Amino acid sequence: MFALVDCNSFYASCERVFRPDLIGKPVVVLSNNDGCLIALSNEAKALGYKMGDVFFKVRDDLLRKRVAVFSSNYALYGDLSERVMKVLENYSPDLEVYSIDEAFLSLRGFNDLEERGKLIKHDVERLTGIPVSVGLAPTKTLAKLANHVAKRFEGQCGSYVMVTPDYDILKQIAVDKVWGIGRRLTEHLKAFGVHTAYDLSQLAPRAVRKRFSVVAERTVRELNGISCIPLEEAPPHPQNIIVSRGFKNRVSTKQEMIEAVSFYANRAAEKARIKKVYAYRVHVFIRTDPYGDRATSYSASHAVILQEARNDAGTIIRAALQVLEAIYKPKHNYQKAGVMLTGLVYDTERQISFFGGGQSDRVTQLMKTMDRINKIHGRETIRPAISGTNKTWFMARNLLSPRYTTRWGELRKVYC
């Protein structure tokens, strides 16, 4: 048996943890640069707002309806996600973190499934403040649908067990709600008269494989209770790491671009160290507004190959700035830049150069010390000076809430 634990309206729920006055009230969270709505509480959805609504178009309406609006606080969301996953580890040694707000657990050998599902929901909410829904079923695809039932169907208490495929339930779920069925495949299936999860489950698996793909065949088998998708306890080998943001204000000077690219390169190197990988290639891209004047538009990207795979900030930043020097053109107002690391390998996969010049133990220890200090005292407590201090180009987050759990200076004050 699998259990899928999904945090309800995760970003909005994170904002409510330290703001209990917002419980039961509409809450929305904005994308980078406060561009559009990316997370909505059920109360906000009931008012008619949708994912992707442009913020400046609905700003006045949100204010009039007294909706609480927040800029994305990724430091808070990431920390609370880690806390949720640590609670889930107490219920099964087999845990797959599927996304920032979802995780699969193996409950093989447990008999008290209904009580266990309720206990998981209760303990996560009690220990983290994040409300969750729990779906239990013999396959991961059915666990996804059981979670949908727990979250969306009336009369459910946030936990639902589907011991065997419940075809009456599958008849009530549209085919595009099935895990792994994308928009394009949905269109093809509807052309064949497949409109619900039940319709999909009744197709011949081999015919589905021949007509569509082996992935679609697995989905059909999973809908019929045959487990084809195992739990992935070890994270997949990372293919790339990318750090990219749109600028708050247009960047028109080379110094500002150097600061931005250095900042992104440092963050990419930090992510590589978190994942315990090293990069052989450093890519950089810059661009003006794609919707601006075509006569003055410009975009470019290039990469440099390192002699040895590295993940220290100094090497990654130097490589990124080397690329920037080659692609930067003055007299442009840049809207976005990014740094991507590829050719990622683990430490055991690295090839050490015969002539030396690789990442020394001293540099590795320096990075560990910097990461440890930043983890304790907050990100960028220690940072490369070349990434700047004012950051007038940094993305707009005018409605950012405090980083309650990751920065000492923003701890919630309690008065007795």
C-alpha positions as CSV (number, residue, x, y, z in Angstrom):
1,M,0.0,0.0,0.0
2,F,1.1,3.5,-0.8
3,A,0.1,6.7,1.0
4,L,0.3,10.1,-0.8
5,V,0.5,13.0,1.6
6,D,-0.3,16.4,0.0
7,C,-0.2,19.7,1.7
8,N,-3.3,21.8,1.2
9,S,-2.7,25.1,-0.6
10,F,0.8,24.8,0.6
11,Y,2.2,28.3,0.1
12,A,-1.0,29.9,1.5
13,S,-0.9,27.5,4.5
14,C,2.7,28.4,5.2
15,E,1.7,32.1,5.5
16,R,-1.0,31.1,8.0
17,V,1.2,29.2,10.4
18,F,2.5,32.3,12.1
19,R,-0.7,34.3,11.3
20,P,-3.6,32.5,12.9
21,D,-5.7,35.5,12.3
22,L,-5.8,34.5,8.6
23,I,-7.3,31.1,9.3
24,G,-10.6,30.9,7.4
25,K,-9.8,34.0,5.4
26,P,-8.8,34.3,1.8
27,V,-5.1,34.2,1.1
28,V,-3.1,34.4,-2.1
29,V,0.6,34.2,-2.9
30,L,2.3,35.9,-5.8
31,S,5.0,34.8,-8.2
32,N,8.4,36.3,-8.7
33,N,8.4,40.1,-9.1
34,D,4.8,40.0,-7.7
35,G,3.6,39.2,-11.2
36,C,0.6,36.8,-10.9
37,L,-1.2,34.6,-8.4
38,I,0.4,31.2,-8.0
39,A,-1.2,29.9,-4.8
40,L,-4.7,30.4,-3.4
41,S,-6.5,29.3,-0.3
42,N,-9.9,27.7,-0.7
43,E,-11.5,30.9,0.5
44,A,-9.7,32.9,-2.3
45,K,-10.8,30.3,-4.9
46,A,-14.4,30.7,-3.7
47,L,-14.2,34.4,-4.6
48,G,-13.5,33.5,-8.2
49,Y,-9.7,34.1,-8.4
50,K,-7.6,31.6,-10.4
51,M,-4.0,30.6,-10.7
52,G,-2.2,32.8,-13.2
53,D,-4.4,35.9,-12.6
54,V,-2.2,39.0,-13.2
55,F,-1.7,40.8,-9.9
56,F,-1.9,44.4,-11.1
57,K,-5.2,43.7,-12.8
58,V,-6.9,42.2,-9.7
59,R,-5.0,44.3,-7.0
60,D,-7.9,46.7,-6.3
61,D,-10.4,43.9,-6.2
62,L,-8.2,41.9,-3.8
63,L,-8.0,44.9,-1.6
64,R,-11.7,45.6,-1.7
65,K,-12.5,42.0,-0.8
66,R,-9.9,42.0,2.0
67,V,-7.8,39.2,0.6
68,A,-4.4,38.8,2.3
69,V,-1.7,39.0,-0.4
70,F,1.9,37.8,0.1
71,S,5.1,37.8,-2.1
72,S,6.7,34.4,-2.4
73,N,8.7,33.6,0.7
74,Y,10.7,30.6,-0.5
75,A,12.9,30.5,2.6
76,L,9.9,29.9,4.8
77,Y,8.2,27.5,2.4
78,G,11.4,25.4,2.0
79,D,11.9,25.2,5.8
80,L,8.4,24.2,6.6
81,S,8.5,21.6,3.8
82,E,11.5,20.0,5.4
83,R,9.6,19.9,8.7
84,V,6.7,18.2,7.1
85,M,8.9,15.5,5.6
86,K,10.7,14.9,8.9
87,V,7.3,14.2,10.5
88,L,6.4,11.7,7.7
89,E,9.7,9.8,8.2
90,N,8.3,8.7,11.6
91,Y,5.6,6.7,9.8
92,S,7.6,4.7,7.3
93,P,11.3,4.2,6.5
94,D,10.3,4.2,2.8
95,L,9.7,7.8,1.8
96,E,9.8,9.5,-1.6
97,V,9.7,13.3,-1.5
98,Y,7.8,13.9,-4.7
99,S,7.7,17.7,-4.6
100,I,8.0,20.6,-2.0
101,D,4.4,19.8,-0.8
102,E,3.9,16.1,-1.7
103,A,5.4,12.8,-0.5
104,F,4.7,9.1,-1.1
105,L,5.1,6.6,1.7
106,S,5.1,2.8,1.6
107,L,2.8,1.3,4.2
108,R,3.4,-2.3,3.3
109,G,2.6,-4.6,6.2
110,F,0.3,-2.2,8.0
111,N,-3.3,-3.3,8.6
112,D,-4.9,-0.3,10.4
113,L,-4.8,1.8,7.2
114,E,-7.8,4.0,8.0
115,E,-6.5,4.9,11.4
116,R,-3.0,5.4,10.2
117,G,-4.1,7.8,7.5
118,K,-6.0,9.9,10.1
119,L,-3.0,9.8,12.5
120,I,-0.6,11.0,9.8
121,K,-2.9,13.9,9.0
122,H,-3.4,14.8,12.6
123,D,0.3,14.7,13.5
124,V,1.5,16.7,10.6
125,E,-1.0,19.4,11.3
126,R,-0.2,19.3,15.1
127,L,3.6,19.4,14.7
128,T,4.0,21.8,11.7
129,G,0.7,23.7,11.5
130,I,0.3,22.6,7.8
131,P,-3.0,21.0,6.9
132,V,-2.6,17.9,4.6
133,S,-4.7,15.4,2.8
134,V,-3.8,11.7,2.8
135,G,-4.8,9.1,0.1
136,L,-4.0,5.4,0.6
137,A,-4.2,2.8,-2.2
138,P,-2.3,-0.2,-3.7
139,T,-0.7,1.9,-6.4
140,K,0.8,5.3,-6.6
141,T,-1.7,6.4,-9.3
142,L,-4.7,5.3,-7.2
143,A,-3.1,6.9,-4.2
144,K,-3.1,10.2,-6.1
145,L,-6.8,9.7,-6.9
146,A,-7.6,8.7,-3.3
147,N,-5.9,11.9,-2.2
148,H,-8.1,13.9,-4.6
149,V,-11.1,12.2,-3.0
150,A,-9.9,13.1,0.5
151,K,-9.4,16.7,-0.5
152,R,-12.3,17.4,-2.9
153,F,-15.2,15.1,-2.2
154,E,-17.8,16.1,0.4
155,G,-18.0,14.1,3.6
156,Q,-14.3,13.2,3.7
157,C,-12.2,14.1,6.7
158,G,-9.0,14.6,4.8
159,S,-8.0,11.0,4.6
160,Y,-9.4,8.3,2.2
161,V,-8.4,4.6,1.8
162,M,-9.0,2.8,-1.5
163,V,-8.0,-0.8,-0.7
164,T,-9.0,-2.0,-4.2
165,P,-9.9,0.1,-7.3
166,D,-13.2,1.8,-6.6
167,Y,-14.7,2.1,-10.1
168,D,-17.7,4.1,-8.8
169,I,-15.2,6.7,-7.7
170,L,-13.2,6.5,-10.9
171,K,-16.4,7.3,-12.9
172,Q,-16.6,10.6,-11.1
173,I,-13.1,11.7,-11.8
174,A,-12.2,13.4,-15.2
175,V,-9.4,11.7,-17.1
176,D,-7.2,14.8,-17.0
177,K,-7.1,14.5,-13.2
178,V,-5.3,11.1,-13.5
179,W,-1.6,11.3,-12.6
180,G,0.6,11.3,-15.7
181,I,-2.2,12.2,-18.2
182,G,-1.2,15.6,-19.7
183,R,-3.2,18.0,-21.7
184,R,-2.2,16.6,-25.1
185,L,-2.9,13.0,-24.2
186,T,-6.2,14.1,-22.7
187,E,-7.3,15.5,-26.1
188,H,-6.3,12.2,-27.8
189,L,-8.1,10.1,-25.2
190,K,-11.3,12.2,-25.5
191,A,-11.2,11.6,-29.2
192,F,-11.5,7.9,-28.4
193,G,-14.4,8.5,-26.1
194,V,-12.3,8.3,-22.9
195,H,-13.6,11.0,-20.5
196,T,-13.2,9.6,-17.0
197,A,-10.6,7.6,-15.0
198,Y,-12.9,4.7,-15.2
199,D,-13.0,4.9,-19.1
200,L,-9.2,4.8,-19.1
201,S,-9.1,1.8,-16.7
202,Q,-11.2,-0.2,-19.1
203,L,-8.9,0.1,-22.1
204,A,-6.6,-2.8,-23.1
205,P,-3.1,-2.1,-21.7
206,R,-1.3,-3.5,-24.7
207,A,-3.4,-1.5,-27.1
208,V,-2.8,1.6,-25.1
209,R,1.0,1.0,-25.3
210,K,0.8,0.5,-29.0
211,R,-1.3,3.6,-29.6
212,F,0.2,5.9,-27.1
213,S,3.2,4.9,-24.9
214,V,4.4,2.5,-22.2
215,V,3.8,5.3,-19.7
216,A,0.1,5.3,-20.6
217,E,0.0,1.5,-20.4
218,R,1.4,1.6,-16.8
219,T,-1.2,4.2,-15.9
220,V,-4.0,1.8,-17.1
221,R,-2.5,-1.1,-15.1
222,E,-2.1,1.1,-12.0
223,L,-5.8,2.2,-12.2
224,N,-6.7,-1.5,-12.0
225,G,-4.6,-2.1,-8.9
226,I,-1.4,-3.4,-10.5
227,S,1.6,-1.6,-9.1
228,C,4.0,-0.6,-11.9
229,I,5.6,2.6,-10.5
230,P,7.9,1.8,-7.5
231,L,8.8,4.1,-4.7
232,E,11.9,6.1,-5.5
233,E,13.7,6.4,-2.1
234,A,16.9,7.8,-3.7
235,P,16.5,11.1,-5.6
236,P,17.1,10.8,-9.3
237,H,20.5,11.9,-10.6
238,P,20.2,15.7,-11.1
239,Q,20.6,16.7,-14.8
240,N,21.0,20.4,-14.3
241,I,20.8,23.2,-11.8
242,I,19.4,26.6,-12.9
243,V,19.0,29.9,-11.0
244,S,17.2,32.5,-13.0
245,R,15.1,35.6,-12.1
246,G,13.5,38.5,-13.8
247,F,14.9,41.9,-12.7
248,K,12.8,44.3,-10.6
249,N,14.1,47.2,-12.7
250,R,15.7,46.9,-16.1
251,V,19.5,46.5,-15.9
252,S,21.3,48.8,-18.2
253,T,24.9,48.9,-16.7
254,K,27.5,46.2,-16.9
255,Q,28.3,46.5,-13.2
256,E,24.7,45.6,-12.3
257,M,24.8,42.7,-14.6
258,I,28.0,41.4,-13.1
259,E,26.4,41.6,-9.7
260,A,23.3,39.8,-10.8
261,V,25.2,37.0,-12.6
262,S,27.6,36.6,-9.7
263,F,24.6,36.3,-7.3
264,Y,23.0,33.6,-9.4
265,A,26.2,31.7,-9.9
266,N,26.8,31.7,-6.1
267,R,23.3,30.4,-5.5
268,A,23.7,27.7,-8.2
269,A,27.0,26.6,-6.5
270,E,25.2,26.5,-3.2
271,K,22.4,24.3,-4.7
272,A,25.1,22.0,-6.2
273,R,26.7,21.5,-2.7
274,I,23.3,20.8,-1.2
275,K,22.7,18.1,-3.8
276,K,26.3,16.9,-3.3
277,V,27.2,17.2,-7.0
278,Y,29.9,18.9,-9.0
279,A,29.5,20.7,-12.4
280,Y,31.6,20.4,-15.5
281,R,29.8,23.2,-17.5
282,V,28.6,26.7,-16.6
283,H,26.0,28.3,-18.8
284,V,24.9,31.9,-18.7
285,F,22.0,33.6,-20.5
286,I,20.9,37.2,-20.7
287,R,18.0,38.8,-22.5
288,T,16.0,42.0,-22.9
289,D,12.2,42.1,-22.6
290,P,10.8,39.5,-25.1
291,Y,7.7,41.7,-25.5
292,G,9.5,44.9,-26.0
293,D,10.7,46.7,-29.1
294,R,12.1,44.2,-31.5
295,A,14.6,46.7,-32.9
296,T,16.4,46.9,-29.6
297,S,15.8,43.4,-28.4
298,Y,18.8,41.1,-27.6
299,S,19.3,37.7,-26.1
300,A,22.4,35.5,-25.9
301,S,23.7,32.5,-24.1
302,H,27.0,30.6,-23.9
303,A,28.8,28.1,-21.8
304,V,32.3,27.3,-20.6
305,I,33.6,23.9,-19.8
306,L,35.6,23.5,-16.6
307,Q,38.9,21.5,-16.5
308,E,37.5,19.6,-13.5
309,A,34.0,19.4,-12.0
310,R,33.6,22.0,-9.3
311,N,31.0,23.3,-6.9
312,D,32.9,26.0,-5.0
313,A,31.5,29.5,-5.4
314,G,34.7,31.2,-6.5
315,T,35.2,28.9,-9.5
316,I,31.6,29.0,-10.6
317,I,31.4,32.8,-10.4
318,R,34.6,33.2,-12.3
319,A,33.4,30.9,-15.1
320,A,30.0,32.7,-15.2
321,L,31.7,36.1,-15.5
322,Q,33.9,34.8,-18.2
323,V,30.8,33.8,-20.2
324,L,29.1,37.1,-19.4
325,E,32.1,39.0,-20.8
326,A,31.7,37.2,-24.1
327,I,28.0,37.8,-24.5
328,Y,27.3,41.1,-22.9
329,K,26.4,44.1,-25.1
330,P,26.1,47.6,-23.8
331,K,23.2,50.0,-24.5
332,H,20.5,47.5,-23.8
333,N,18.0,47.3,-21.0
334,Y,18.1,43.7,-19.8
335,Q,15.1,42.1,-18.3
336,K,16.4,38.7,-17.1
337,A,19.6,36.7,-16.6
338,G,20.3,33.2,-15.4
339,V,23.1,30.7,-14.6
340,M,22.8,26.9,-15.3
341,L,25.1,24.2,-14.2
342,T,25.2,21.0,-16.3
343,G,27.4,17.9,-16.6
344,L,26.7,17.2,-13.0
345,V,28.5,14.3,-11.2
346,Y,28.7,13.0,-7.7
347,D,32.0,13.0,-5.9
348,T,32.6,9.3,-6.7
349,E,32.1,10.0,-10.4
350,R,34.6,12.9,-10.6
351,Q,37.7,12.5,-12.7
352,I,40.7,14.2,-11.1
353,S,43.1,15.9,-13.5
354,F,46.6,14.4,-13.7
355,F,48.1,17.9,-13.6
356,G,46.2,19.0,-10.5
357,G,44.3,22.3,-10.3
358,G,41.1,20.7,-9.0
359,Q,39.0,21.7,-6.0
360,S,41.3,21.4,-2.9
361,D,40.3,20.2,0.5
362,R,40.9,23.6,1.8
363,V,38.4,25.2,-0.6
364,T,35.8,22.4,0.1
365,Q,36.1,23.0,3.8
366,L,35.7,26.8,3.3
367,M,32.5,26.1,1.4
368,K,31.2,23.8,4.2
369,T,31.9,26.5,6.8
370,M,30.2,29.2,4.7
371,D,27.1,27.0,4.2
372,R,27.0,26.1,7.9
373,I,27.1,29.8,8.9
374,N,24.4,30.7,6.4
375,K,22.2,27.9,7.5
376,I,22.4,29.0,11.1
377,H,22.2,32.7,10.7
378,G,20.3,33.1,7.4
379,R,21.1,33.0,3.7
380,E,23.8,35.5,2.6
381,T,25.1,36.1,6.1
382,I,28.4,35.4,4.3
383,R,28.5,36.0,0.6
384,P,30.9,36.9,-2.2
385,A,31.3,40.7,-2.3
386,I,31.2,40.8,-6.1
387,S,27.4,39.9,-5.9
388,G,26.8,43.4,-4.6
389,T,25.1,44.9,-1.5
390,N,22.2,47.1,-2.7
391,K,20.8,44.8,-5.3
392,T,18.5,47.4,-6.9
393,W,18.0,44.9,-9.7
394,F,16.7,42.1,-7.4
395,M,13.2,40.8,-8.0
396,A,10.3,42.8,-6.4
397,R,8.8,41.3,-3.3
398,N,6.9,44.2,-1.8
399,L,4.6,42.0,0.2
400,L,7.1,39.6,1.7
401,S,6.3,38.1,5.1
402,P,9.0,37.6,7.7
403,R,11.3,34.5,7.5
404,Y,10.1,33.3,10.8
405,T,12.1,30.0,10.9
406,T,15.3,30.8,9.1
407,R,16.5,34.3,10.3
408,W,17.0,35.3,13.9
409,G,16.1,38.9,13.3
410,E,12.7,38.0,12.0
411,L,11.6,35.6,14.8
412,R,8.0,36.2,15.9
413,K,8.0,38.3,19.2
414,V,5.7,37.0,21.9
415,Y,4.8,39.3,24.8
416,C,3.5,38.0,28.2
